[in-house]
Amino acid sequence: MAVPAGSGPTVRRILLGSQLRRLRERRGISRDDAGYSIRASGSKISRLELGRVSFKNRDVEDLLTLYGVVDPAERAAMLARVEDANKQGWWQPYAEILPSWFQRYIDLEESASLIRGYEVQFVPGLLQTEEYARAVISRRQGISKDVVDGRVHVRMTRQKVLGRSDSARLWMVLDEAAVRRRIGGRRVARAQIARLLELTDHPALTLQVTPFSAGSHAADGGAFTILRFPDPDLADLVYIERLTSASYLDKREEVDEYFMAMDQLGLDSATPDNTIELLRGIAQDL
């Protein structure tokens, strides 16, 4: 079970759940029978195997016995993974100010080996300056300064993924509207473009802008992010954020549609070199 550097509890639970599923299937045991062994239902086993709930030592011990895992060293290793999977993520102190549907994404983003995204409203969070992030987060009515400060801190901390030696590869495509919009005013917007220009030298980042001249394109349905992971037990995932919720798509046929849209969008957008010139021109226009 290869846990990527920086992986959070969501990923650790998914990987542990996958290992338990393989043990169950190897013995030909149904989810209902496995659930009965831990005084639960088959649906509880399904949630455990998908990593959607936390693990209890007693449950895992009983499942290992049912699955024929009797070697003390192997059982100890699995129980150590239970403890690891139940540890809190670095963002947990901010859980009260983060939308519940977004907390899962933070863990998944940290563990991805490839992040491909299209944005139409804003510069992506991983590429934002602190002032730009503050302007974006504080735009909603009724959010206190403490909440804004906390969310900005989380967003800036997320950007540390770019500084890791095993940094994920980022391929970000921004609609021209996203970089022309004066988020936070002229000075903040210009500083944000300057930041993007600095990041074009980052070896892990491919940045493109989709100009207005491209007209309708493959991603005209709106913003989305695709995550790919180094471990085969973690399926590719599409994250789509809305105003008050988010969707996580992992069905292969759905994810493939987004990959194809992203590939076509890359062809329809300015090349990375031409994007640099386009960004410089937009900065002059602001």
N, C-alpha and C positions, 0 to 999 in steps of 0.2 A: 504494500500500500504506500505509494509514493506521494507524500503530502508536499505540495509546492511551498516554497519559502513564502512566509507572510500569510499563509492560508488561515482563515478564521474558522469558527466553530461550525458554520454551515457546511463548508467543504469537508471538514473532518467527520461530521456526522454522515454526510453522503457516502464517503469512502468506507466508513465503518459499516454502514447499512448495506452497501454493495457486497462487502465481504461476508456478512451474515447471510445475505440472500444466496450467494454461491454455495455456502456450506449447507443451507437448507435444501437447495435444489439438487446438490450432489447426493443427498440421502433420500431424495424423492418424497419429502415431507410437504404436505400442503400448508398454506398459511393458516388455515383454521386449526389444524392440529398443533402447529407451532404456537398459535395464540393460546390454545387451551393449556399448554405446558407452562405458560406464564400468567395464567388466570386472566386472560384477555381474549380479544377477538382477532379474527384474521385481518380485519382492517387496521388493528393496532400494529400487527406485524408489517403490513404494507407501509404504514407511516414510518416505522423504524427503518425499514429497508430503503426507503426514499430519503432518509435523513431529515425528516420533517418534525421530529420530536426528539427530546433528549433521551439518553439511555440511563437505565438503572443497573447497577452492578448485579443485583439479584436476578433480573430478567436475563441479562446476557449470560450469566453463569448457568441458568437453567436451560437456555437455548443451546449453549455449547455442549452441555450434557446430552441433550436430545439429539444434537447433530453428531454425536460421537467424538467430540474433541475432548480427549482425556489427558493428553500430554500436559504436565504441569507448566512447562515453559511456554507452550503455545497458548494455554489459557491465561497465563500471567501477561503475555504480550497483548492479548485481546483486551484484557481488563485495563491495562495501561492505556490502550487506545480509547477506552470508554472515558477514563478520566480526562484524557486530552480533548476528546470531543465535547466534553461538558464544560470546558474552560470558556470564559467570556472573551469576546472579541475586544480589541483595543478601544472600540467606539462605545462599549457598553455604558460607560459613565454618562454618555450623551443620549442614551436610549429614550429618555423622556421627551427630548426635543426633536427627535428624528421620527419621520413617519414610519410606522411599523413595516409597511410594504417596501421601504427603501433599505432597511437594515440588512436584509438578506443580500441585497445587491452589493453592499460594501465588501462583504466576505468574498463573494463570487468574483468581483472585479480584481481584488488583491491576488487571487489565485489563477487568474487567466494567463495564458501564454500569448493570446492574440485578442485584441480589442478593436473591433471595427465599428465605426459609428457615423451616423448622418445626423446633422443638426440644422434646424431651420430657424429657430428663434434666438438661440444663444450660442456663444462659444462653449464647447464641452467643459464640464467641471474640472477635468484633469488638466486643462490648459488655461484656466482662468487666473488672472491676477487677483490678489486679495481684495482690492478696491472694486473690481468688476464683480467678484463673487458677492461682496456685501451689497452691491446695488441690485443684483439679481434676487438675492434672498430676501432683502427688505422691501421688495416691491409689493408684497402682499400686505393687505391691511390687517391690523390687529396683532402683529408679531412683535413681541417685546425685544428690547435691545439685547437682553441676555440670551434669548433664543437665537437671534441673528448672530451674535458673537459665537455661540456654540456651534452653530451650523457652518459658519465660515471656518472655524478651527477644524472641524471634521473635513471640510472640503480641501483645505490646505494640507492636512495630514494625508489624505488620500493620494495627493500628488507625489508622495514619497515613493510610490511604485515606480516612478520614472527614474529615480536615482538608484534603484537596486541593480546589482550586477546581473541578475537574471530578469531584468525588466521585461514586462510584456511588450510585444510589438503592437504599436498603435497605428491604425490607419483611419484617420478622421477626415470626413468630407463635410464641409460647411457650406450651406447655401449662402449666396452673396448677401442676402438679407440679414443673416446672422451677424456678419462682420460690419455691415453698414449701419446697423441700428445703434444709436448713441446711448447705450446702456450706461447710466451714471453720468451722462454729460460728455461733452467733447473731449475733455482732458482724459477722463477714465477710458473712453472708447479708444482714443489714440494710443494710450499706454497698453491697452489690451492687444491691439494690432502689433505694437512693437514687441510684446511678449511672444506673439505667434511667430513673428519673423525670427526671433532668437531661437525658438524651438525648432525651426526648420533644419537646424544643424544637428538636432538630436538623432543619434544613429538608430533609435528604436521607433522614430515617428515618421510616418508618411502623411503629409497634409495637402489637401486639395480643396479648392473652392469651386462650387458650381455657379458659374456666372448666370445672370439673368438671361443672357443671350442663348443659353442652352434650351430655354423654353420648357415644355413639359418633359419630365424624365421618369426613370424607373422608380424613384423613391418619392413621388409626389404625394404619397399617402401620409407622409409625416416622418418625424424623427424616430430613430430606433438605434439600438446598440446590439452587436453580436459578440458573444463571448465564446472563445474556444479555450480548452484546458489541456494541460499536458498529460493528464491521467485519463486512460480510456474509459474509466468508470464514470467520468463526468461528461455528460453529453453536451454538445454545442447548445447554446441558449440565446434566445432573442429577448431583450428587455425593452419594453415599450412603456414609457412613463406618461401618465395623464395628470390632470390637475389635482385629483384627490386619491389616486390609486395607481397601480402599475400592473402590467401583465408580464408573465414569464413564459415564453413559448419554448417547448423542447421537443415537440413532435418533429421527426426528421423531415417530413414533407413540408412543414411550415418553415422550418429553419432554412431548408434549401432554397425556398422562394426568396428569402431575405438575402442569402448569399448571392444569388443570381442578380437581385436588384442592386446590391452593393457593387458587384463586378461591373454591371452596366453603368452605374453611376460614376464609377472611376473613369470609364471611357468617355462619358459625357462631360466630365468636369475638366477644369484646367489642369495641366500637368503640374507636378510639384514645383518645377522651375518657373513655369508661367504663373503659378499661384503666388510666388514671391513678388513678382512684378504687379500682379493684380492687387495684392494686399498693400503694397507701397502706394499705388494709385488711390485706393480707397482711403488710406490714412490722410492723403493730401486733400481729399474731398470733404472729410469730416469737419 
